[in-house]
């Protein structure tokens, strides 16, 4: 991908559409309780962009403030969870999209796991990616690969 790469996506019913321009700053599996609760999934995979890289079209997304400074958006018609939105620290305001809402999610390959300590104990992804205590850019690295392969865990 590059600075002029455009990717499109949207909700299940097609009422909310979006377009991102440029590369995501990150593509991560997130195991945090809030993301899992937002989607009902055991883990979510998010592609993050600075807000200026994203435009929306169609119906306005519905936004729920899940915690101070953090919003989660969804389609008001079909209920599809779409985003995590908040302050990205040095990146400024960011929007992270659930990758399965992209028209071509195969282009977005995860590079790490975030909030591994909040992972459901019976679920782990069998990859060799690094696992972090919190966000990959500002928390300790816990290990590489699944917990069951780590002799110290």
C-alpha positions, 0 to 999 in steps of 0.5 A: 500500500502507499500514501494514495492507496484507497480502501472502501468498506461499510456496514452489512446493509450498505447504509454506512460507507467509508473510504480510507486513503493511505496506509493504516498506522497499525493493524492489530488483534485486540483482546480488550474487554471493551472491543470484545463486548462491542462486537460479541467476538472472542477477539477483534482485528482493527486497522487504524487510521488518522481521522484525516485519512477517512471519509464517510458517505451514506447514512451517518454512523451512530456513535456511542461513548464507551468510556471518556474520550473513546467512541464506538460507531455502528450502523443505525439500521443493521447494527454492524460495529464499525469503529473505535475512535479516540485520541491516538496520542502522538498520532492525534485523533484516530479511527480504527475500523473492524477489518471485516467491514472493509470490502477487501480485508485480505489487504490488511494483515495484522502485525501484533496483539494488543491487551493480551492479558484480557484475552479469553483464557480458552482462546488464542491465535496460533501465530508468531506475532508479538503480544503486548500488555496494552497498545503495541506502541506504548506497553511492554512486550509480553511474548511472541506467539500463543500462550500455550507455546510459551513455557513461562506461561 
